Amino acid sequence: MTYSTSAARNNFALWAAYRAAQAGSAKATRKQFTAALRKCGVIEFLAKSANHKIAANLCMSEFHKWTKKAQKHLETIGKPIKYGIAAKLVSVYFKSAFVLCGNEKTRLACNVPPPIDSHLLNGIDKASGTNLSERYKWTKLEKKDYMELLKELREIYGKEKPLWHLEKYWLL
């Protein structure tokens, strides 16, 4: 059996995503988080190059579908998580498997949210004088609050810039 860079990229993206999501929730295991990613549809979606050119408004629609399906899968197996944790799971997978693989200029890459966590929100607060980290706890975000936060991030950072560029504010 040959181990390809495609398989390695997928495995790395799965690992990065479940580790990032576990930082916000000890409720689910590696197998449970990776199963949620496999069942939510993001992996299959990204495998089809025709999907890389979808309209900007459809990017968020797809992102929400993947996030809700991942959240639903974990709820079904008795490991409920908040929308913010499921969004981080999907975002980290998406970034690792797609954005950082030479697709950073596609509409899809430019419009899917970055992984949101306290490091990012604290960095944005420090750079912009906001108080996002006080008002939004990523591990507790429901979809409504997540959308409100994204709207604020767009207003702070600019509507035309790729969302993944916000990661320059990560405090690492």
ZIHU-V922007 format. One record per residue. N is the residue number from 0. OMEGA is omega in radians with two decimals (999 if undefined). NEAR is the number of other C-alpha atoms within 12 Angstrom. Layout:
# ZIHU-V922007
N:OMEGA:NEAR / N:OMEGA:NEAR
This chain:
# ZIHU-V922007
0:3.13:4 / 1:3.09:7 / 2:-3.05:10 / 3:3.04:10 / 4:3.09:13 / 5:3.11:18 / 6:3.12:16 / 7:3.12:15 / 8:3.14:23 / 9:3.13:30 / 10:3.12:23 / 11:-3.13:23 / 12:3.09:34 / 13:3.14:35 / 14:-3.12:29 / 15:-3.11:29 / 16:-3.10:38 / 17:3.10:38 / 18:3.12:27 / 19:-3.14:36 / 20:3.12:41 / 21:3.10:29 / 22:-3.14:25 / 23:-3.09:29 / 24:3.07:28 / 25:-3.07:19 / 26:-3.06:23 / 27:3.14:33 / 28:3.08:24 / 29:-3.11:25 / 30:-3.12:20 / 31:3.10:35 / 32:-3.12:44 / 33:3.06:36 / 34:3.11:29 / 35:3.10:39 / 36:-3.13:44 / 37:-3.09:30 / 38:-3.03:24 / 39:3.07:31 / 40:-3.09:27 / 41:-3.10:40 / 42:3.13:35 / 43:3.14:21 / 44:-3.11:26 / 45:3.14:33 / 46:-3.13:17 / 47:-3.06:14 / 48:3.11:15 / 49:3.14:14 / 50:-3.08:23 / 51:-3.08:30 / 52:-3.09:22 / 53:-3.13:23 / 54:-3.07:19 / 55:-3.11:24 / 56:3.12:16 / 57:3.12:20 / 58:3.14:28 / 59:3.10:28 / 60:3.11:19 / 61:3.13:32 / 62:3.14:39 / 63:3.09:32 / 64:-3.13:25 / 65:-3.10:35 / 66:-3.13:41 / 67:3.12:34 / 68:3.09:30 / 69:3.12:43 / 70:-3.13:38 / 71:3.12:27 / 72:-3.12:27 / 73:3.08:34 / 74:-3.12:21 / 75:-3.13:17 / 76:3.06:19 / 77:3.13:14 / 78:-3.08:24 / 79:3.07:28 / 80:3.11:38 / 81:-3.13:32 / 82:-3.13:38 / 83:3.12:42 / 84:3.10:43 / 85:3.11:52 / 86:3.11:50 / 87:3.09:47 / 88:-3.12:54 / 89:-3.12:52 / 90:-3.12:44 / 91:3.08:39 / 92:-3.10:46 / 93:-3.12:47 / 94:-3.11:40 / 95:-3.05:35 / 96:-3.02:34 / 97:-3.02:38 / 98:-3.06:31 / 99:-3.12:21 / 100:3.10:20 / 101:-3.12:13 / 102:-3.00:23 / 103:-3.11:25 / 104:3.12:21 / 105:3.08:26 / 106:-3.14:28 / 107:-3.12:35 / 108:-3.09:37 / 109:-3.02:34 / 110:3.08:36 / 111:-3.06:45 / 112:3.04:43 / 113:3.02:39 / 114:-3.11:39 / 115:3.07:46 / 116:-3.09:40 / 117:3.12:33 / 118:3.13:24 / 119:-3.10:31 / 120:3.09:36 / 121:3.12:29 / 122:3.10:24 / 123:3.09:30 / 124:-3.11:26 / 125:-3.10:18 / 126:-2.99:19 / 127:-3.11:20 / 128:3.12:13 / 129:3.07:21 / 130:-3.11:22 / 131:-3.08:31 / 132:3.08:26 / 133:-3.06:14 / 134:-3.08:19 / 135:3.03:29 / 136:-2.99:26 / 137:-3.12:38 / 138:-3.11:32 / 139:-3.06:26 / 140:2.93:28 / 141:-3.05:24 / 142:-3.11:25 / 143:3.14:16 / 144:3.10:21 / 145:3.13:34 / 146:3.09:24 / 147:3.10:17 / 148:3.11:30 / 149:3.11:33 / 150:3.10:18 / 151:3.12:24 / 152:3.10:35 / 153:3.14:25 / 154:3.14:17 / 155:-2.98:23 / 156:-3.11:24 / 157:-3.05:16 / 158:-3.06:18 / 159:-3.10:16 / 160:3.08:21 / 161:-3.11:27 / 162:-3.10:38 / 163:3.08:38 / 164:3.08:29 / 165:-3.09:35 / 166:3.05:27 / 167:3.14:20 / 168:3.11:26 / 169:3.03:22 / 170:-3.10:17 / 171:999:12
